[in-house]
Amino acid sequence: MTEPQPSTTQKVKDEIHKEVSKIPPTTDNNLLAAVSYVWLLSIVMLVIKKDDEFIQFHAKQGVILLIGSALGFIPVIGWLAWFFAVIGMVVGFIHAWQGKKYEIPFVYRLSQKITM
């Protein structure tokens, strides 16, 4: 006797389950740290989450990137600063969402000067 083959629906479910299991688990801290890269929310997270070192790490970098993106009104140099700030925000957001502390080049050093 041959074993019955799984249905197409079951195969799809199994494949989806395998893919979903690859997504790293996230926590509220990861979400709040990631949101701290969204312009003014970086200041909000910096002020209201003073006791969380992980969120502070990302919020400080978010503030520096906010300042860099605010320079966008200056022709050419400001546009470059804005472009690199947005790239830094995306990279920082992804790493924070994954629960990683990523030191964004140049930004991390400046962010360490922020004291709360």
Long-range contacts (C-beta under 8 A, 24 or more apart in sequence): 24-98, 24-99, 26-97, 26-98, 26-99, 27-99, 29-54, 29-55, 29-99, 30-96, 30-97, 30-98, 30-99, 31-97, 33-57, 33-58, 33-59, 33-96, 33-97, 34-58, 34-92, 34-93, 34-94, 34-96, 34-97, 36-62, 36-96, 37-61, 37-62, 37-65, 37-89, 37-90, 37-92, 37-93, 37-96, 38-62, 38-89, 38-93, 39-66, 39-69, 40-66, 42-66, 46-114, 46-116, 47-116, 50-116, 54-99, 54-101, 56-116, 57-101, 57-111, 58-92, 58-96, 58-101, 60-111, 60-112, 60-114, 61-88, 61-92, 61-104, 61-107, 61-108, 61-111, 62-89, 62-92, 63-111, 63-114, 64-107, 64-110, 64-111, 64-114, 65-89, 65-92, 65-104, 65-107, 68-107
